[in-house]
Amino acid sequence: MPAPARRLIVGLTGASGAVYGVRLLERARALGIETHLVATSAGILNVHHELGLDRSGLEALATQAHAPGDVGACIASGSFATHAMVIAPCSMKTLASVAHGMGDNLLTRAADVTLKERRRLVLMVRETPFNLAHLRNMTAVTEMGGIIFPPLPAFYHRPQSIDELVNDTVERVLDLLGVSQANPQRWQGL
């Protein structure tokens, strides 16, 4: 990730898998990457349910936290230089809003700005199975330049815990963003 733009927007929605967003925030902090968090109300509920964190505990993991209704926040403008945005996890509702350019809250506005500025947008969609609307929305986001990255774990490195699976998935996302310190488990061949 280029030094001048070591700034990452992290969105967190109500889909299951809050651990991915939390781990991404933790890892970004360890790497010295400035993070701007936008968590939806359903995202906050999910973080509390899945990880036992409240809003203040989640927000403490980010460099700066923004309320979803604060459409005047710095990340709502393309003039605010960022490297990328990751929505982890990304609900199907948020996917649909991004796919259709809704921009109806700060999270979807920041995603729209990321796309219009041709910056990297990664959506860690969490739903299964997919229906046709989900697939069409994923196609639309891909056609706009976004990256659909369901957090599907790799098993070739023989992980011993869920923690290892989560960590490797987050490292793969960081690698996708061009973070040189990312350390995903790489296939070495047989």
QUIUR-V637029 format. One record per backbone hydrogen bond with DSSP energy under -0.5 kcal/mol. NH is the residue of the N-H (numbers start at 1). CO is the residue of the C=O. Records with the same first field share a line. If there is no record, write none. Layout:
NH=CO ; CO
This chain:
5=2
6=3
7=5
8=34
9=84
10=36
11=9 ; 86
12=38
13=89
20=17
21=17
22=18
23=19
24=20
25=21
26=22
27=23
28=24
29=25
30=26
31=27
32=29
33=28
34=6 ; 32
36=8
37=35 ; 64
38=10
39=66
40=12
44=40
45=41
46=42
47=43
48=44
49=45
50=46
51=47
52=47 ; 48
53=47
58=54
59=55
60=56
61=58
62=59
63=35
64=35
66=37
70=67
71=69
73=70
76=73
77=74
80=77
81=79
83=7
84=7
85=120
86=9
87=122
88=11 ; 86
89=124
90=124
91=89
95=91
96=92
97=93
98=94
99=95
100=96
101=98
102=97
106=68
109=105
110=106
111=107
112=108
113=109
114=110
115=111
116=112
117=113
118=115
119=114
120=83
122=85
123=147
124=87 ; 122
125=123
126=90
135=131
136=132
137=133
138=134
139=135
140=136
141=137
142=138
143=139
144=140
145=142
146=141
147=121
149=123 ; 147
151=125
152=150
153=151
158=155
165=161
166=162
167=163
168=164
169=165
170=166
171=167
172=168
173=169
174=170
175=171
176=172
177=173
178=175
179=174
180=178
182=179
186=184
